[in-house]
Amino acid sequence: MLRPGLHGSKFRKLSCLHCGLLHISFRLCGWLVHSFDITLARDYDVSLPLPPPPPLRRRVPRPPRLADVRAHPARRRPPAPRRGRRAQAAHRNPPRATGGRSIAADLYLPPNSSNDGDGGEDGRKRLPVLVNWHGSGFVFPLHGTDAYFCTRMARDASLAVLDADYRKAPESPHPAAIDDAEDVLRWLASVAGSAYNLDAGRVAVSGFSAGGHIAAVAATHLKTRLEAESALGLAIPMLLSVYGSADLATDAAAKRAPSPTLRAHPAWILNMFADAWAPDARARTDPTVSPAFADLDAFPATTAFVTCEGDNLRAEMETLAERLEAAAGAGAGNEKRRVHYKMLEGVCHAFDKGIKEENSGSLPWIRREEAYAWAASLLKDTLHPQQ
């Protein structure tokens, strides 16, 4: 229900005005956001060479039709030892909607990978794939800020990472981002055997903050739909959510960080994000809006949640993990489900973004390395079960 004092169109106009002002500031300073992404890549120092500043974004077509996709030779710098590398290629395809839209995505390949996007199957071992969605509060254009995470997962878990963008609210509220996630997964399934020799039968989904929310919908609602289409050959055995959310039906004022000494999001900004992405409060119990309301049987066999001590969203993710664990313990076909939960002490939401070289050894740096190593280990165990 709408909160007291804010009703109907007046409320929606106010919400759009707030998000619109934030959006305008980001559009006017878009070059700062891009520079921020490059700065991250230059400032990290964890004894691991990071990718060079991002090239032009790879375009993922909407929707995927294999017969209509034309792949061009990948353009990339030669890979350096012990580093994930970002590849780019161009694909053209009729858009899902009018206007010729496409979806930006960066593809990261592990070092020394022979998957060069030249098409065809020549006996090369297919790479499992991690599809990642960045944090944004559903409104901020921050695609590319997970570059370090994607590089680490490609290198440490020996897989391809597709870091995909999605449309933002309030211009494109729910279900636009979910539709984009579906299109990315369909595209991946359609080109898996030919482009970069990817394995559509071993696909994990991950996301940070709002991206974790989208990943949870992809791992439940979209997974159920797409795996039922046997012709796609798509299988999603794992969900990784990093300080994500799952419940927009609960007012943010009731979401309090367990540690009052750590900085948490103000309730008003969480409500604004929710109002921008899902303006109809009555629909927020829909599992495609709030994956906490999804059927527990719909979740993949492996689920992993990372939360932060100073995060308002910690409690709802803990509750979801506990429910999944209880369902696994109760049997009913859930005995093989593995639920992993990790709470990071002393840090807040988005603690891992913007860590610079001079911060090496700081608590956020330590927690980031701890979380990323944990995630890579789970991904490797799930997607490379024979190794």
N, C-alpha and C positions, 0 to 999 in steps of 0.2 A: 504494500500500500504506500501511497505517497505520504511523505512526512507532513506533520501539521504545518499549515501556513503556506505550503507550496503545492498548488493543485493545477492539474490540467495543462493547457497550452502555456500559461504564464510560467509554470515550473520548467517546462521543457525549453522555453525561450531563455530563461535565466541560466539553465545548465549549459545550453549551447553558447551563450554569451561568455561564460567563464572559460569554457574549453576553447572557444574561438579566440579569445585574447591570448591564451597560452599558445595556441597554434600559430597565431600571427607572429608572435615573438620568435618562435622557432623557425618559421618560414623566412623571416627577415634575416635571421642569423644562421641560415642553413649552412653557410660555409664554415661557421664555427663548429657545428656538429661534425662536419666531415674532417675538419682539422683536428678535432678532439679524437676521432678514430685513429688518425695517423699518429697523433702524439702518443696514444696508448701503445701502438706497435713499437715506437722508438724508445719508450721509457722503461718497458719491462726488462728485467734482468734476472733470469732464473737459470743461468747457464744453458740457455736454449736459444739459438738464433730464431727470431720471429720473422714472419713474412714481411716483405717490403711493403711500403704504403699501398693501399688497396688499388687495384686496377679498375677499369670500368666494370661495373657490376654485370654479372652474367644474367641474362634474361631468361626466365622460365616461362614457357608459353602457357596460355590458358585457353581452352582445356587441352589435354594431351590427346593427340591422334597420331599414332606412330607413322602412318603413311604420309602425313603432312609435315613432319618434322624434318628439317634439313640441317644436319650438323656440319659445322665448319671446323677446320683444324684448330686445336686449342692454341692460344697465345699465352705464354707464360715465361717467366724467367727460369733459367736452369735451376733445378733443385739443389739446395745446399745440404750437406750431411746433417742428419739428425734433426730435420725440421719438417713440419707439415708444410705443404705448399698449396697455394690457391690457384686453381685453374679457371680459365674463362673460355666460353665458346658461345656461338650465336645460334639460336634456334628460332624459326619462324613458324607460326601456327595461327589459324583463325582464332580470335578471342572468344571467350565465353559470352561476354556481353558486348554491346556496341561500343565503339570508341577505340578499338584496337589496343586494349590494355594488355599489359604483361606484368609478370611478377619478378622483382629483382631477387637474385640469390647468388651466393658465393659458394663455390664448391672447393673443399679442401681435400687433398689426397695425401696419403701417408708418404714418407720419404722413400725413395727408390721404388716407387710404385711403377709398374709397367702399364698401368691403365691410362692410356694416352688419348682416349676419346676418338680412336680411328675407326670405330665401328667393327661389327663382325665378332664372331666367337672363334678363337684360335687355340682353345685349350687353356687360356689363362685362368687363374683362380679368381673367381668373382669376389668383389669387396662387399662386406656388409656396409650398411649406411646408417648414419645418424642424421635425422632431420631436426634442425634446431630453429626455435623462434625466439627472438630477442625480447627483452623487457621494454615497456613503453607506457605503462598505465593505460593502455589501449589508445593513446592519443599522440604520443611523441614519436617523431621519425628517427629512431635510433638504430636502424639496421646497420650492422657492422661493428657494434660495440662488444660483441662476443667473439671478436677475432682471436684473442688469446686462448679462450676456452676451446674454440674449434680447432686451432692449431694443436693444442695439447691432446685433444681426443683423437685427432687423426694420427698423430705420432705415437701416443702411448697405448691406444687401443687398436691400432692397425685397421682403421676403417676410413671410409669416405664420410665427410661431413658436409651436408647441404644446409647452409645457413640462409633461411628464406625470409623474405619480407612479407608484409601483409598490410591491407588497407586499415587506416586509422579512423577512429571516431573523432569528433561528432559527425564529420561529413559522411562517413561510412560506418554506421553502427552495426551491431549484431544483425544478421549473421555474416557480414562481409568477410571478416577475418577468418571465420570457419570455412567459408566457401573457398577462400584463397588457400587455406591449409589442405582442403580436399583436392584442389587442382594441382598443388605441388605433389601430393602423394600419387595422384593419377598419372601425372607427367613422369614421375620417377618410375612407376611400374611400367609405363609404356616404352621407356628408353633403357631400362635396366640392363638388358642383355647386349645392347649394341653400343650405347654411349658410356664410355669409361668402364664397361664390363661390371656394372653394379649388380648386387644381388637383392632383388625385390622381396625375396623370401626371408631376409634377415634385416629388418628395418626397425630401428629404435627411434623414439621421438623424445625430444627434450625441449626445455624452455626455461627462461628466467622471468620471474615476476609475472606480468601479463602473458608473456610467452609460455610460461609454465601452465597457465590457465588454458591457453590454446592447445598446448601439447596434451593436456589431460582430456580435452574434448576429442582430439585426434585419436587418443589411445582408447577411447570408449565408443562414442557415437560413430565416428568415422571408421574406426577399426572394424566395428561390427558390420557396417555397410559394405566396406571395400573388400574385406576378407570373404564376404559372401559371394562376391563376383569372382568365381574361380578363374575366369579368363585373365584377370589381372595378375594373378600369382603373387599377390601382396600379402605379407605376414608381418605383424607388429608385435614382437614378443616382449618389448620393454618400454616403460615410461620412466623418464628422469625429470623431476620437477625441482628446480632450484629456487628457493624462497618464492614459490608460486602461490597462487590462490585457487580456491575451488568453490567458494560460496559467496555469491553476490546478493543472496536473498537476505542475509543478516546485515542490519545496519552497521556501518563502520564504527559508530559510537560504542557498540558492544564488543568491538575487537580491541583488546588492550594487550600491549606487549608485556610479557611476564616480568621483564626487568625494567622498572621505572627509571633507572639511572642511564639507560641507553636511549638514544634519540629514535623515536618511531614516527611514522607518518601521522600527521593530524587527521582526525576523522573526516573533516570537511573535504580534504583533497581525495581521500579514498571514495567518499560518496560521490564526488564530482566525476571521478573516473568511471564509476559504476553507472552514473546517470547518463554519461556521454555514450557509453558503449551499449547499455541496455536500458533505454529511457522508460520502457514500460515495466514498472516495478512488479506488476502482477505476473510477469513472464519469467521472473528470475529463478524460479524453481525448476524451469526447464533444464534438463541435463546438458543441453547444448549451450546454455548460458552459465549454469553452475554445475560443473561436473561432479560435485559432491553429492548431487541427487541422482547420479547415474546408477544403474544396476551394478552391484559389485561384481557380478559374474562377467560384466563387459570389460573389466580391466584386464590388461595383459598378464601373462604368467609372472613377470618380474616388474615390480614397481619400486621406485627409489625416490625418496623425498629428502631434500636438504632444507632445513629451516635455520633461522637465526634467533639468538636469544632476545635481541631487541627489536623484533618484528611483530607488528600487529597481526600478521597473517599466520604466525606460527601455530596458534591454537587450532585453527580449522584444518591445517595440514596434518597436525598430530592426530586429530580426531579421525580424519580419513584413513590415515595409516593404521590406527587402532581398529577401525571397523574392518579394514581389509585383512588384518591379522586374525581378527576374531572369525571372519568368514572362512579363512583358510583352516583355522583350528576346528571349525564346526564340520568340516568335510563337505559333503554335497558337491563333489567334483572339484573343490578348490584346494585339495591337499597339496598339489604341486605348486601352488602360488608362493612366490617368495616376495616378502615385503621388507624393504630396507629403509631405515630411517636414521638420519643423522642431524643432530642439532649442534650448531656451532656457537660456542660460548663467547661472549664478549664482543660480538659484532652485530651490526644492524643490516637492514634490507639494502641490497646492492653494494655491500661492503667491498666486493671484489673489483669494482669498476674504478679506474683512475689511479691504481696503485703505481707509483713511480719508482725509478731506480733507487732514489735515496730512501725509499720506504722499505727496502729489502730487509727482512728480519722483523718487521713490525707485526703486531698481532693480526691486522687484516691480511698481510702477506702470508703469514703462517696458516691462517684459516683457509685462505684461497688455495694454497698448495695442498693442504689436507683434504679439502673438498674435491678438488679436481683429480687428485690421485685416487681417491675413493671412487669417484664416478668412472674414471677410466678402467679401474679394476673390475667394476661391475659390468661395464659395457663389454669388456674383453671376455669375461666369463660367460656372458649371455650370448654374445654374437659369434664367439669362437669357442664353442663348447668342447671341441676335440683337442684344443691346444693345451 
